[in-house]
Amino acid sequence: QETNFPDGDSTVLTVQTGRPAQFTLGLRIPGWLRESAEIRINGTRQSLDARPGTFATLSRTWQSGDRVEMQLPQSFRDQPIDESHPNTVARLRGPVLYARLETAAQPYFVPFYKILNETYTLYHDREQA
């Protein structure tokens, strides 16, 4: 597998077999996607059900070196902390929680896993986004 996920939107699986092999490959399509995933085999786009929250299945005779490319378009979304506070939200992109940095002259958002020794906020008012 080759990927820069979650920073990027794509991942590539390369099949390695000693000889051609018939099997089904199941790919999980994350529920946080806002649109269908795009899946290609050896550069050819596949027409299949790749809706968020499902598994896409690819059944065929695989050759060594076959490449499965999957594009998972990530977009920013604000998720309320609960029903009682719909305007207090966390900012996410794909599966990654973003933090609002408060140390800059103009606050900005960065992936939470990249924060080291900075002052940050995970929840904010929807209007501050």
Protein Blocks (a to p, Z undefined) as FASTA:
>chain_A
ZZfbfkbmbdcdddddfbdcdddddddddfkbcbdcdddeehiacdddfbehiacddddd
ddehiacddddddddddddfbfklmmbccddehjbccdddfkbmbdcdddfklpcbdcdd
fbdcfklZZ
